[in-house]
Amino acid sequence: MTSTYEGFTAEERAAMKDHAREVKKAARRGNDAAEAERDVLAKIAEMPDTDRVMAERVHAIVKANAPVLAPKLWYGMPAYALNGKNVCFFQPRSKFKARYATLGFNDPAGLDEGSMWATSYALTEVTPEVEARIAALVRQAVS
């Protein structure tokens, strides 16, 4: 039996390295929310224009609609946590060379709808309609 597994991609390795740096920095920093948000804003500022514009809008929407969520970096991506647990994150399309960005939700998000529900959403642009949908999702996630 031959295996075609060639290991992690360069992007996956970079994300793991980002995460290791984030964990170390968070341990040194403690609970400095202002510094964590500065890190998120700096990461957003480094993004290519299309990702940056979307990430800035997502950040503003999350801050306005779920102020209980704390911005932080997670695998090099902007994320938002409640009591230290990631509720949602923005994955730029450039992160893994995808054709769209992703707004993802983790287990603590209260998005449950019956026996099946979406935990991630593809974003190609943030229109007023998309902003309203993100705001509703984020409010529901923390309710």
C-alpha positions as CSV (number, residue, x, y, z in Angstrom):
1,M,0.0,0.0,0.0
2,T,1.5,3.3,-1.0
3,S,0.8,6.6,0.7
4,T,0.4,9.9,-1.1
5,Y,0.6,11.9,2.2
6,E,3.2,14.6,1.8
7,G,2.8,16.3,5.1
8,F,1.4,19.7,6.0
9,T,1.3,22.5,3.4
10,A,3.5,25.5,3.9
11,E,0.4,27.5,4.9
12,E,-0.6,24.9,7.5
13,R,2.9,24.9,9.0
14,A,2.9,28.7,9.1
15,A,-0.5,28.6,10.9
16,M,0.9,26.2,13.5
17,K,3.9,28.4,14.0
18,D,1.6,31.5,14.4
19,H,-0.4,29.6,17.0
20,A,2.7,28.6,19.0
21,R,3.8,32.3,19.1
22,E,0.4,33.4,20.1
23,V,0.2,31.0,23.0
24,K,3.6,32.0,24.3
25,K,2.8,35.7,23.9
26,A,-0.5,35.3,25.7
27,A,1.1,33.5,28.6
28,R,3.6,36.3,29.0
29,R,1.0,39.0,28.5
30,G,-1.6,37.7,30.8
31,N,-5.1,39.2,30.5
32,D,-4.1,42.4,28.7
33,A,-7.2,42.8,26.5
34,A,-5.9,46.0,24.9
35,E,-2.7,44.4,23.8
36,A,-4.6,41.4,22.4
37,E,-6.8,43.7,20.4
38,R,-3.7,45.7,19.1
39,D,-2.3,42.3,17.9
40,V,-5.5,41.6,16.1
41,L,-5.6,45.0,14.4
42,A,-2.0,44.7,13.4
43,K,-2.6,41.3,11.8
44,I,-5.6,42.8,10.0
45,A,-3.5,45.7,8.8
46,E,-1.0,43.2,7.2
47,M,-3.7,41.5,5.1
48,P,-4.0,42.0,1.4
49,D,-6.6,44.7,0.6
50,T,-9.7,42.6,-0.1
51,D,-9.1,40.5,3.1
52,R,-8.2,43.6,5.1
53,V,-11.4,45.4,4.2
54,M,-13.5,42.4,5.1
55,A,-11.6,41.8,8.3
56,E,-12.0,45.4,9.4
57,R,-15.7,45.2,8.8
58,V,-16.1,41.9,10.6
59,H,-14.0,43.2,13.6
60,A,-16.3,46.3,13.8
61,I,-19.5,44.3,13.6
62,V,-18.3,41.8,16.3
63,K,-17.2,44.7,18.6
64,A,-20.6,46.5,18.1
65,N,-22.9,43.5,18.4
66,A,-21.0,41.3,20.9
67,P,-18.9,43.5,23.2
68,V,-18.5,40.6,25.6
69,L,-16.2,38.9,23.1
70,A,-12.5,39.5,23.5
71,P,-10.4,39.9,20.3
72,K,-7.4,37.6,20.1
73,L,-5.2,35.9,17.5
74,W,-5.9,32.3,16.8
75,Y,-3.6,30.5,14.3
76,G,-2.7,33.9,12.9
77,M,-6.3,34.9,12.3
78,P,-8.6,37.4,14.1
79,A,-10.7,35.5,16.6
80,Y,-13.2,36.5,19.3
81,A,-13.4,34.7,22.6
82,L,-15.8,34.4,25.6
83,N,-14.2,33.4,28.9
84,G,-11.0,32.3,27.0
85,K,-12.9,30.1,24.5
86,N,-13.1,31.0,20.9
87,V,-16.6,31.8,19.7
88,C,-15.8,33.0,16.2
89,F,-13.0,33.8,13.8
90,F,-12.2,35.4,10.5
91,Q,-10.1,33.4,8.1
92,P,-8.8,35.5,5.2
93,R,-8.8,34.0,1.8
94,S,-5.1,34.6,1.6
95,K,-4.5,32.4,4.6
96,F,-4.8,29.1,2.7
97,K,-5.1,30.6,-0.9
98,A,-8.9,30.0,-1.0
99,R,-11.3,31.7,-3.3
100,Y,-13.3,33.2,-0.4
101,A,-12.7,34.3,3.2
102,T,-14.5,32.4,6.0
103,L,-16.4,33.5,9.1
104,G,-16.3,30.5,11.3
105,F,-17.9,29.6,14.6
106,N,-16.6,27.2,17.3
107,D,-18.4,25.1,19.8
108,P,-19.2,27.8,22.4
109,A,-21.3,29.7,19.7
110,G,-25.0,29.3,20.4
111,L,-26.0,28.8,16.8
112,D,-27.7,25.4,17.4
113,E,-30.8,24.8,15.2
114,G,-32.3,21.4,15.6
115,S,-30.0,18.5,14.6
116,M,-27.9,20.4,12.1
117,W,-26.6,23.9,11.6
118,A,-23.9,25.9,9.8
119,T,-20.6,26.6,11.6
120,S,-18.9,28.6,8.8
121,Y,-19.8,31.0,6.1
122,A,-18.0,31.9,2.9
123,L,-17.4,35.7,2.4
124,T,-16.5,37.3,-0.9
125,E,-17.4,40.8,0.2
126,V,-19.2,42.5,3.1
127,T,-22.3,44.3,1.8
128,P,-24.9,45.9,4.0
129,E,-26.9,42.7,3.8
130,V,-23.9,40.6,4.8
131,E,-23.2,43.0,7.6
132,A,-26.7,42.5,9.0
133,R,-26.4,38.7,8.7
134,I,-23.0,38.7,10.5
135,A,-24.4,41.0,13.2
136,A,-27.4,38.6,13.8
137,L,-25.1,35.5,13.9
138,V,-22.7,37.1,16.3
139,R,-25.6,38.2,18.6
140,Q,-27.0,34.7,18.5
141,A,-23.6,33.1,19.1
142,V,-23.3,34.9,22.5
143,S,-27.0,34.7,23.5
